[in-house]
């Protein structure tokens, strides 16, 4: 479980329990320098993780109106804060390196990342309320996080990725955080 200690996020301070990844991925990592040695695998990972986080935000947006338990609402609020911040940091890294912010579409379709819900699953989640929503949301979010871990494993297995790179360090934190 994440501690309640404060973590600096450049200009912001958030409780560690709210922003568990911010100790590794900070805005200063991406605002002041351009990473000229990054690899294609890192770009694809960051682009994919932005899409992955965006879907998590779509899922958490449903919680306010659909959930029955306060604990589910609290989980969703924490996720919204950390995922929005991480998206900002990832977008800054891509922008600073002149890379597109999104994964290129294939035949007009965005590629599915591991653990992402299909449009049918999102519709089912959106149509569900109360205790059933809570169960479905939590089950879907577990699968979503396991998918993020799979994305990290794929990045880690890419031989060209540098272990000292900010993206690799961020990926390791995603993996560790999602396993807790």
C-alpha positions in Angstrom: 0.0 0.0 0.0 1.3 3.5 -0.8 2.3 5.7 2.1 0.8 9.0 2.8 4.1 10.9 2.6 4.2 13.9 0.2 6.0 13.7 -3.1 7.2 16.7 -5.0 5.8 17.1 -8.6 7.8 20.0 -9.7 5.4 22.8 -8.9 2.8 20.6 -7.2 2.8 18.5 -4.0 0.4 15.6 -3.8 0.1 12.9 -1.2 2.0 9.7 -2.2 -1.2 7.7 -2.0 -2.8 9.9 -4.6 0.2 10.1 -7.0 2.3 7.0 -6.5 4.4 7.3 -9.7 5.3 11.0 -9.4 8.5 10.3 -7.4 10.1 8.8 -10.5 8.4 10.8 -13.3 8.5 14.5 -12.6 7.7 17.4 -14.8 11.3 18.6 -14.6 12.4 15.4 -16.4 10.5 16.5 -19.5 10.2 20.3 -19.4 13.9 21.2 -19.4 15.6 18.7 -21.7 15.1 16.9 -24.9 16.0 13.2 -24.8 18.0 12.7 -28.0 18.7 9.0 -27.3 15.2 7.7 -26.9 14.1 4.6 -28.9 11.0 3.9 -31.0 9.9 1.3 -28.4 9.8 4.1 -25.8 7.7 6.3 -28.1 5.3 3.5 -28.8 5.0 2.6 -25.1 4.3 6.2 -24.1 1.8 6.8 -26.9 0.1 3.5 -26.0 0.1 4.3 -22.3 -1.5 7.7 -22.9 -4.4 5.9 -24.7 -4.5 3.3 -21.9 -4.7 6.0 -19.2 -7.4 7.9 -21.3 -9.6 4.8 -21.2 -9.1 4.4 -17.4 -10.3 8.0 -17.1 -13.4 7.2 -19.1 -14.0 4.3 -16.7 -13.5 6.4 -13.6 -15.8 9.2 -15.0 -18.7 6.7 -14.7 -18.1 6.1 -11.0 -19.7 9.4 -9.7 -23.1 8.5 -11.1 -23.0 4.7 -11.2 -21.1 3.4 -8.1 -22.8 2.5 -4.8 -19.8 2.3 -2.5 -17.7 5.2 -1.3 -14.6 3.1 -1.4 -15.0 2.7 -5.2 -15.4 6.4 -5.5 -12.2 7.0 -3.5 -10.3 4.6 -5.7 -11.6 6.3 -8.8 -10.7 9.8 -7.5 -7.1 8.7 -6.8 -6.8 7.1 -10.2 -8.1 10.3 -11.9 -5.6 12.5 -10.2 -2.6 10.3 -10.9 -3.5 9.2 -14.4 -4.2 12.8 -15.5 -0.9 13.9 -14.2 0.9 11.0 -15.8 -0.8 11.8 -19.1 0.5 15.4 -18.9 4.0 14.2 -18.2 4.0 11.7 -21.0 2.5 14.2 -23.5 5.3 16.7 -22.4 8.0 14.1 -23.1 6.5 13.3 -26.6 6.1 17.0 -27.4 9.6 17.9 -26.3 10.9 15.1 -28.5 8.8 16.1 -31.5 6.7 12.9 -31.5 3.0 12.6 -32.1 0.9 12.4 -28.9 -1.2 9.4 -30.0 -0.6 6.0 -31.5 -1.2 6.2 -35.2 -4.5 4.7 -36.2 -4.7 1.7 -38.5 -7.6 1.9 -41.0 -9.2 4.6 -39.0 -9.1 2.5 -35.8 -7.0 2.9 -32.7 -5.1 -0.2 -31.9 -6.2 -2.0 -28.7 -3.7 -2.2 -26.0 -3.5 -5.0 -23.5 -6.2 -4.8 -20.9 -8.3 -2.2 -22.6 -12.0 -2.7 -22.7 -13.8 -3.2 -26.0 -16.5 -0.7 -27.0 -19.1 -3.3 -26.0 -17.5 -3.8 -22.6 -17.5 0.0 -22.1 -21.2 0.2 -23.1 -21.9 -2.6 -20.6 -20.1 -0.7 -17.8 -21.9 2.5 -18.7 -25.3 0.8 -18.6 -24.7 -0.8 -15.2 -25.5 0.8 -11.8 -25.1 0.1 -8.1 -23.4 -2.9 -6.6 -23.2 -4.6 -10.0 -21.4 -1.6 -11.4 -18.9 -1.7 -8.5 -18.1 -5.3 -9.2 -17.9 -4.8 -12.9 -15.8 -1.6 -12.6 -13.3 -3.3 -10.2 -13.0 -6.4 -12.3 -12.5 -4.3 -15.4 -9.9 -2.1 -13.7 -7.9 -5.1 -12.5 -7.8 -6.4 -16.1 -6.9 -2.9 -17.2 -4.0 -2.7 -14.8 -2.8 -6.2 -15.7 -2.8 -5.0 -19.3 -0.6 -2.1 -18.4 1.8 -4.6 -16.7 1.9 -6.5 -20.0 2.7 -3.3 -21.8 5.6 -2.8 -19.4 6.8 -6.3 -19.9 6.8 -5.8 -23.7 8.8 -2.6 -23.3 11.3 -4.3 -20.9 11.9 -7.1 -23.4 12.7 -4.6 -26.2 16.5 -4.9 -26.3 17.1 -1.3 -27.5 15.4 0.3 -24.4 17.9 1.8 -22.0 17.3 0.9 -18.4 18.4 4.4 -17.3 15.9 6.2 -19.6 13.0 8.2 -17.9 10.5 6.1 -19.9 12.0 2.8 -18.6 12.0 4.1 -15.0 8.4 5.3 -15.4 7.4 1.9 -16.8 9.0 0.1 -13.9 7.0 2.3 -11.5 3.8 1.5 -13.4 4.5 -2.2 -13.1 5.3 -2.0 -9.4 2.4 0.2 -8.6 -0.1 -2.0 -10.4 1.1 -5.1 -8.6 0.5 -3.6 -5.1 
